[in-house]
Amino acid sequence: MQKIILKSVIWKEGKYYVAQCLNVDISSFGKTKKEAMVNLREALELYLEDINVSKVTKVERPEVVESPLCYA
């Protein structure tokens, strides 16, 4: 069994917490941060069963960056 380190972000959206993995395009949600992370872990385990782990993007030192945007 291989071990891989994945980076994730979590935020509150309405009444739920959303957890998203930065290495692969997988996200999940829950009523609490803990539930969102447990659900994300389960989704990631299922996803990683079917892919070659070498295709997972390595994420180094992610940052949250604000981007002001004007729109009509």
Biopython code that builds the backbone (N, CA, C, O; Angstrom):
import numpy as np
from Bio.PDB.StructureBuilder import StructureBuilder

atoms = [
    (1, "MET", "N", (0.847, -1.182, 0.000)),
    (1, "MET", "CA", (0.000, 0.000, 0.000)),
    (1, "MET", "C", (0.891, 1.243, 0.000)),
    (1, "MET", "O", (1.814, 1.356, 0.806)),
    (2, "GLN", "N", (0.604, 2.167, -0.909)),
    (2, "GLN", "CA", (1.366, 3.407, -0.997)),
    (2, "GLN", "C", (0.729, 4.481, -0.115)),
    (2, "GLN", "O", (-0.468, 4.448, 0.169)),
    (3, "LYS", "N", (1.560, 5.431, 0.309)),
    (3, "LYS", "CA", (1.061, 6.574, 1.069)),
    (3, "LYS", "C", (1.277, 7.813, 0.214)),
    (3, "LYS", "O", (2.335, 7.989, -0.391)),
    (4, "ILE", "N", (0.271, 8.661, 0.172)),
    (4, "ILE", "CA", (0.352, 9.897, -0.602)),
    (4, "ILE", "C", (-0.160, 11.038, 0.285)),
    (4, "ILE", "O", (-1.125, 10.868, 1.030)),
    (5, "ILE", "N", (0.487, 12.185, 0.199)),
    (5, "ILE", "CA", (0.072, 13.360, 0.971)),
    (5, "ILE", "C", (-0.725, 14.266, 0.036)),
    (5, "ILE", "O", (-0.225, 14.706, -1.000)),
    (6, "LEU", "N", (-1.965, 14.535, 0.416)),
    (6, "LEU", "CA", (-2.838, 15.386, -0.385)),
    (6, "LEU", "C", (-3.143, 16.664, 0.388)),
    (6, "LEU", "O", (-3.248, 16.644, 1.615)),
    (7, "LYS", "N", (-3.281, 17.756, -0.320)),
    (7, "LYS", "CA", (-3.605, 19.045, 0.297)),
    (7, "LYS", "C", (-5.064, 19.373, -0.027)),
    (7, "LYS", "O", (-5.523, 19.195, -1.155)),
    (8, "SER", "N", (-5.772, 19.852, 0.981)),
    (8, "SER", "CA", (-7.184, 20.186, 0.821)),
    (8, "SER", "C", (-7.488, 21.533, 1.450)),
    (8, "SER", "O", (-6.762, 22.008, 2.323)),
    (9, "VAL", "N", (-8.572, 22.138, 0.993)),
    (9, "VAL", "CA", (-9.078, 23.373, 1.598)),
    (9, "VAL", "C", (-10.506, 23.109, 2.051)),
    (9, "VAL", "O", (-11.189, 22.231, 1.524)),
    (10, "ILE", "N", (-10.937, 23.874, 3.023)),
    (10, "ILE", "CA", (-12.302, 23.731, 3.524)),
    (10, "ILE", "C", (-12.854, 25.114, 3.811)),
    (10, "ILE", "O", (-12.145, 25.982, 4.323)),
    (11, "TRP", "N", (-14.124, 25.318, 3.480)),
    (11, "TRP", "CA", (-14.768, 26.594, 3.732)),
    (11, "TRP", "C", (-16.254, 26.371, 3.971)),
    (11, "TRP", "O", (-16.806, 25.326, 3.624)),
    (12, "LYS", "N", (-16.890, 27.370, 4.569)),
    (12, "LYS", "CA", (-18.326, 27.294, 4.838)),
    (12, "LYS", "C", (-19.070, 27.924, 3.668)),
    (12, "LYS", "O", (-18.749, 29.028, 3.228)),
    (13, "GLU", "N", (-20.063, 27.204, 3.178)),
    (13, "GLU", "CA", (-20.896, 27.679, 2.072)),
    (13, "GLU", "C", (-22.350, 27.461, 2.479)),
    (13, "GLU", "O", (-22.848, 26.336, 2.444)),
    (14, "GLY", "N", (-23.024, 28.538, 2.862)),
    (14, "GLY", "CA", (-24.381, 28.386, 3.391)),
    (14, "GLY", "C", (-24.324, 27.686, 4.737)),
    (14, "GLY", "O", (-23.591, 28.109, 5.631)),
    (15, "LYS", "N", (-25.093, 26.619, 4.885)),
    (15, "LYS", "CA", (-25.083, 25.894, 6.160)),
    (15, "LYS", "C", (-24.182, 24.662, 6.126)),
    (15, "LYS", "O", (-24.174, 23.885, 7.080)),
    (16, "TYR", "N", (-23.428, 24.471, 5.056)),
    (16, "TYR", "CA", (-22.547, 23.312, 4.927)),
    (16, "TYR", "C", (-21.089, 23.739, 4.796)),
    (16, "TYR", "O", (-20.787, 24.867, 4.405)),
    (17, "TYR", "N", (-20.199, 22.817, 5.130)),
    (17, "TYR", "CA", (-18.773, 22.996, 4.890)),
    (17, "TYR", "C", (-18.407, 22.217, 3.630)),
    (17, "TYR", "O", (-18.846, 21.083, 3.439)),
    (18, "VAL", "N", (-17.609, 22.830, 2.786)),
    (18, "VAL", "CA", (-17.138, 22.190, 1.557)),
    (18, "VAL", "C", (-15.650, 21.920, 1.718)),
    (18, "VAL", "O", (-14.889, 22.799, 2.122)),
    (19, "ALA", "N", (-15.247, 20.704, 1.401)),
    (19, "ALA", "CA", (-13.830, 20.321, 1.441)),
    (19, "ALA", "C", (-13.424, 19.934, 0.022)),
    (19, "ALA", "O", (-14.093, 19.135, -0.633)),
    (20, "GLN", "N", (-12.327, 20.508, -0.437)),
    (20, "GLN", "CA", (-11.862, 20.250, -1.800)),
    (20, "GLN", "C", (-10.391, 19.894, -1.795)),
    (20, "GLN", "O", (-9.581, 20.566, -1.158)),
    (21, "CYS", "N", (-10.053, 18.842, -2.503)),
    (21, "CYS", "CA", (-8.659, 18.435, -2.642)),
    (21, "CYS", "C", (-8.018, 19.267, -3.737)),
    (21, "CYS", "O", (-8.598, 19.427, -4.811)),
    (22, "LEU", "N", (-6.839, 19.796, -3.485)),
    (22, "LEU", "CA", (-6.136, 20.614, -4.466)),
    (22, "LEU", "C", (-5.341, 19.768, -5.461)),
    (22, "LEU", "O", (-5.004, 20.252, -6.542)),
    (23, "ASN", "N", (-5.042, 18.534, -5.122)),
    (23, "ASN", "CA", (-4.231, 17.674, -5.978)),
    (23, "ASN", "C", (-5.041, 17.050, -7.117)),
    (23, "ASN", "O", (-4.526, 16.850, -8.218)),
    (24, "VAL", "N", (-6.293, 16.752, -6.845)),
    (24, "VAL", "CA", (-7.201, 16.195, -7.851)),
    (24, "VAL", "C", (-8.531, 16.921, -7.724)),
    (24, "VAL", "O", (-8.825, 17.486, -6.671)),
    (25, "ASP", "N", (-9.321, 16.917, -8.754)),
    (25, "ASP", "CA", (-10.571, 17.675, -8.764)),
    (25, "ASP", "C", (-11.682, 16.882, -8.077)),
    (25, "ASP", "O", (-12.614, 16.405, -8.725)),
    (26, "ILE", "N", (-11.569, 16.750, -6.756)),
    (26, "ILE", "CA", (-12.544, 16.022, -5.949)),
    (26, "ILE", "C", (-12.938, 16.907, -4.768)),
    (26, "ILE", "O", (-12.084, 17.514, -4.122)),
    (27, "SER", "N", (-14.235, 16.971, -4.497)),
    (27, "SER", "CA", (-14.699, 17.718, -3.340)),
    (27, "SER", "C", (-15.878, 16.982, -2.716)),
    (27, "SER", "O", (-16.469, 16.091, -3.324)),
    (28, "SER", "N", (-16.204, 17.376, -1.488)),
    (28, "SER", "CA", (-17.339, 16.810, -0.777)),
    (28, "SER", "C", (-17.802, 17.850, 0.235)),
    (28, "SER", "O", (-17.227, 18.935, 0.326)),
    (29, "PHE", "N", (-18.842, 17.516, 0.992)),
    (29, "PHE", "CA", (-19.366, 18.483, 1.956)),
    (29, "PHE", "C", (-19.926, 17.760, 3.168)),
    (29, "PHE", "O", (-20.084, 16.540, 3.169)),
    (30, "GLY", "N", (-20.224, 18.547, 4.208)),
    (30, "GLY", "CA", (-20.830, 18.011, 5.419)),
    (30, "GLY", "C", (-21.344, 19.135, 6.291)),
    (30, "GLY", "O", (-21.069, 20.309, 6.042)),
    (31, "LYS", "N", (-22.088, 18.769, 7.310)),
    (31, "LYS", "CA", (-22.649, 19.769, 8.227)),
    (31, "LYS", "C", (-21.595, 20.352, 9.146)),
    (31, "LYS", "O", (-21.783, 21.442, 9.686)),
    (32, "THR", "N", (-20.478, 19.639, 9.337)),
    (32, "THR", "CA", (-19.365, 20.126, 10.148)),
    (32, "THR", "C", (-18.078, 19.997, 9.329)),
    (32, "THR", "O", (-18.048, 19.315, 8.305)),
    (33, "LYS", "N", (-17.015, 20.662, 9.795)),
    (33, "LYS", "CA", (-15.724, 20.519, 9.114)),
    (33, "LYS", "C", (-15.275, 19.067, 9.131)),
    (33, "LYS", "O", (-14.799, 18.538, 8.126)),
    (34, "LYS", "N", (-15.432, 18.429, 10.287)),
    (34, "LYS", "CA", (-15.008, 17.036, 10.417)),
    (34, "LYS", "C", (-15.774, 16.132, 9.451)),
    (34, "LYS", "O", (-15.176, 15.282, 8.791)),
    (35, "GLU", "N", (-17.075, 16.310, 9.368)),
    (35, "GLU", "CA", (-17.887, 15.492, 8.457)),
    (35, "GLU", "C", (-17.480, 15.736, 7.003)),
    (35, "GLU", "O", (-17.409, 14.795, 6.212)),
    (36, "ALA", "N", (-17.217, 16.984, 6.653)),
    (36, "ALA", "CA", (-16.796, 17.300, 5.293)),
    (36, "ALA", "C", (-15.466, 16.614, 4.962)),
    (36, "ALA", "O", (-15.292, 16.092, 3.861)),
    (37, "MET", "N", (-14.533, 16.616, 5.912)),
    (37, "MET", "CA", (-13.233, 15.977, 5.671)),
    (37, "MET", "C", (-13.351, 14.453, 5.598)),
    (37, "MET", "O", (-12.676, 13.817, 4.789)),
    (38, "VAL", "N", (-14.201, 13.870, 6.438)),
    (38, "VAL", "CA", (-14.422, 12.418, 6.380)),
    (38, "VAL", "C", (-15.020, 12.047, 5.023)),
    (38, "VAL", "O", (-14.602, 11.068, 4.404)),
    (39, "ASN", "N", (-15.998, 12.830, 4.563)),
    (39, "ASN", "CA", (-16.620, 12.561, 3.272)),
    (39, "ASN", "C", (-15.633, 12.748, 2.123)),
    (39, "ASN", "O", (-15.654, 11.988, 1.154)),
    (40, "LEU", "N", (-14.767, 13.761, 2.230)),
    (40, "LEU", "CA", (-13.752, 13.971, 1.199)),
    (40, "LEU", "C", (-12.775, 12.799, 1.165)),
    (40, "LEU", "O", (-12.414, 12.321, 0.090)),
    (41, "ARG", "N", (-12.357, 12.346, 2.312)),
    (41, "ARG", "CA", (-11.420, 11.214, 2.373)),
    (41, "ARG", "C", (-12.020, 9.973, 1.703)),
    (41, "ARG", "O", (-11.342, 9.274, 0.950)),
    (42, "GLU", "N", (-13.284, 9.713, 1.983)),
    (42, "GLU", "CA", (-13.959, 8.570, 1.366)),
    (42, "GLU", "C", (-14.013, 8.720, -0.158)),
    (42, "GLU", "O", (-13.747, 7.768, -0.892)),
    (43, "ALA", "N", (-14.356, 9.913, -0.621)),
    (43, "ALA", "CA", (-14.415, 10.163, -2.063)),
    (43, "ALA", "C", (-13.033, 9.999, -2.701)),
    (43, "ALA", "O", (-12.914, 9.444, -3.793)),
    (44, "LEU", "N", (-12.000, 10.479, -2.023)),
    (44, "LEU", "CA", (-10.639, 10.353, -2.548)),
    (44, "LEU", "C", (-10.194, 8.893, -2.608)),
    (44, "LEU", "O", (-9.564, 8.476, -3.580)),
    (45, "GLU", "N", (-10.517, 8.120, -1.579)),
    (45, "GLU", "CA", (-10.148, 6.703, -1.578)),
    (45, "GLU", "C", (-10.790, 5.979, -2.756)),
    (45, "GLU", "O", (-10.143, 5.165, -3.414)),
    (46, "LEU", "N", (-12.055, 6.272, -3.021)),
    (46, "LEU", "CA", (-12.739, 5.652, -4.162)),
    (46, "LEU", "C", (-12.122, 6.092, -5.480)),
    (46, "LEU", "O", (-11.919, 5.273, -6.376)),
    (47, "TYR", "N", (-11.822, 7.381, -5.603)),
    (47, "TYR", "CA", (-11.220, 7.911, -6.828)),
    (47, "TYR", "C", (-9.850, 7.293, -7.084)),
    (47, "TYR", "O", (-9.543, 6.898, -8.208)),
    (48, "LEU", "N", (-9.032, 7.212, -6.044)),
    (48, "LEU", "CA", (-7.660, 6.730, -6.207)),
    (48, "LEU", "C", (-7.578, 5.227, -6.469)),
    (48, "LEU", "O", (-6.529, 4.735, -6.883)),
    (49, "GLU", "N", (-8.665, 4.492, -6.237)),
    (49, "GLU", "CA", (-8.690, 3.065, -6.575)),
    (49, "GLU", "C", (-8.536, 2.845, -8.073)),
    (49, "GLU", "O", (-7.989, 1.831, -8.506)),
    (50, "ASP", "N", (-9.027, 3.813, -8.872)),
    (50, "ASP", "CA", (-9.109, 3.629, -10.321)),
    (50, "ASP", "C", (-8.083, 4.402, -11.142)),
    (50, "ASP", "O", (-8.119, 4.337, -12.371)),
    (51, "ILE", "N", (-7.167, 5.135, -10.499)),
    (51, "ILE", "CA", (-6.188, 5.884, -11.290)),
    (51, "ILE", "C", (-4.766, 5.524, -10.873)),
    (51, "ILE", "O", (-4.527, 4.959, -9.805)),
    (52, "ASN", "N", (-3.845, 5.868, -11.743)),
    (52, "ASN", "CA", (-2.429, 5.708, -11.456)),
    (52, "ASN", "C", (-2.011, 6.885, -10.561)),
    (52, "ASN", "O", (-2.154, 8.042, -10.956)),
    (53, "VAL", "N", (-1.506, 6.598, -9.382)),
    (53, "VAL", "CA", (-1.165, 7.642, -8.405)),
    (53, "VAL", "C", (-0.124, 8.617, -8.957)),
    (53, "VAL", "O", (-0.055, 9.757, -8.500)),
    (54, "SER", "N", (0.677, 8.199, -9.918)),
    (54, "SER", "CA", (1.672, 9.108, -10.493)),
    (54, "SER", "C", (1.011, 10.261, -11.250)),
    (54, "SER", "O", (1.677, 11.246, -11.565)),
    (55, "LYS", "N", (-0.285, 10.156, -11.548)),
    (55, "LYS", "CA", (-0.998, 11.225, -12.251)),
    (55, "LYS", "C", (-1.547, 12.290, -11.305)),
    (55, "LYS", "O", (-2.132, 13.276, -11.753)),
    (56, "VAL", "N", (-1.361, 12.096, -10.007)),
    (56, "VAL", "CA", (-1.833, 13.068, -9.021)),
    (56, "VAL", "C", (-0.874, 14.251, -9.005)),
    (56, "VAL", "O", (0.337, 14.071, -8.871)),
    (57, "THR", "N", (-1.406, 15.447, -9.140)),
    (57, "THR", "CA", (-0.600, 16.663, -9.161)),
    (57, "THR", "C", (-0.005, 16.925, -7.784)),
    (57, "THR", "O", (-0.703, 16.853, -6.773)),
    (58, "LYS", "N", (1.285, 17.227, -7.751)),
    (58, "LYS", "CA", (1.942, 17.578, -6.498)),
    (58, "LYS", "C", (1.705, 19.068, -6.234)),
    (58, "LYS", "O", (1.971, 19.902, -7.100)),
    (59, "VAL", "N", (1.213, 19.397, -5.060)),
    (59, "VAL", "CA", (0.920, 20.788, -4.694)),
    (59, "VAL", "C", (1.888, 21.215, -3.606)),
    (59, "VAL", "O", (1.946, 20.611, -2.535)),
    (60, "GLU", "N", (2.647, 22.261, -3.892)),
    (60, "GLU", "CA", (3.619, 22.799, -2.933)),
    (60, "GLU", "C", (3.113, 24.132, -2.399)),
    (60, "GLU", "O", (2.733, 24.995, -3.191)),
    (61, "ARG", "N", (3.096, 24.323, -1.133)),
    (61, "ARG", "CA", (2.763, 25.581, -0.459)),
    (61, "ARG", "C", (1.607, 26.361, -1.099)),
    (61, "ARG", "O", (1.836, 27.442, -1.643)),
    (62, "PRO", "N", (0.388, 25.849, -1.051)),
    (62, "PRO", "CA", (-0.743, 26.594, -1.625)),
    (62, "PRO", "C", (-1.031, 27.863, -0.833)),
    (62, "PRO", "O", (-0.766, 27.926, 0.367)),
    (63, "GLU", "N", (-1.565, 28.856, -1.496)),
    (63, "GLU", "CA", (-1.938, 30.125, -0.864)),
    (63, "GLU", "C", (-3.364, 30.481, -1.253)),
    (63, "GLU", "O", (-3.833, 30.114, -2.331)),
    (64, "VAL", "N", (-4.047, 31.193, -0.373)),
    (64, "VAL", "CA", (-5.337, 31.765, -0.712)),
    (64, "VAL", "C", (-5.057, 33.182, -1.197)),
    (64, "VAL", "O", (-4.444, 33.980, -0.488)),
    (65, "VAL", "N", (-5.507, 33.486, -2.401)),
    (65, "VAL", "CA", (-5.225, 34.777, -3.009)),
    (65, "VAL", "C", (-6.544, 35.422, -3.430)),
    (65, "VAL", "O", (-7.366, 34.787, -4.090)),
    (66, "GLU", "N", (-6.744, 36.676, -3.048)),
    (66, "GLU", "CA", (-7.933, 37.408, -3.464)),
    (66, "GLU", "C", (-7.704, 37.977, -4.845)),
    (66, "GLU", "O", (-6.615, 38.453, -5.166)),
    (67, "SER", "N", (-8.749, 37.921, -5.664)),
    (67, "SER", "CA", (-8.683, 38.467, -7.023)),
    (67, "SER", "C", (-9.902, 39.355, -7.256)),
    (67, "SER", "O", (-10.976, 38.849, -7.581)),
    (68, "PRO", "N", (-9.754, 40.675, -7.095)),
    (68, "PRO", "CA", (-10.879, 41.558, -7.353)),
    (68, "PRO", "C", (-11.323, 41.449, -8.804)),
    (68, "PRO", "O", (-10.488, 41.352, -9.704)),
    (69, "LEU", "N", (-12.612, 41.463, -9.035)),
    (69, "LEU", "CA", (-13.154, 41.313, -10.378)),
    (69, "LEU", "C", (-14.337, 42.236, -10.532)),
    (69, "LEU", "O", (-15.238, 42.240, -9.693)),
    (70, "CYS", "N", (-14.347, 43.023, -11.597)),
    (70, "CYS", "CA", (-15.497, 43.884, -11.906)),
    (70, "CYS", "C", (-16.376, 43.147, -12.900)),
    (70, "CYS", "O", (-15.882, 42.525, -13.840)),
    (71, "TYR", "N", (-17.675, 43.220, -12.686)),
    (71, "TYR", "CA", (-18.588, 42.560, -13.611)),
    (71, "TYR", "C", (-19.853, 43.412, -13.754)),
    (71, "TYR", "O", (-20.157, 44.250, -12.905)),
    (72, "ALA", "N", (-20.563, 43.181, -14.824)),
    (72, "ALA", "CA", (-21.767, 43.980, -15.097)),
    (72, "ALA", "C", (-23.012, 43.298, -14.593)),
    (72, "ALA", "O", (-24.112, 43.832, -14.741)),
]
sb = StructureBuilder()
sb.init_structure("model")
sb.init_model(0)
sb.init_chain("A")
sb.init_seg("    ")
for serial, (resi, resn, name, xyz) in enumerate(atoms, 1):
    if name == "N":
        sb.init_residue(resn, " ", resi, " ")
    sb.init_atom(name, np.array(xyz, "f"), 0.0, 1.0, " ", f" {name:<3s}", serial, name[0])
structure = sb.get_structure()
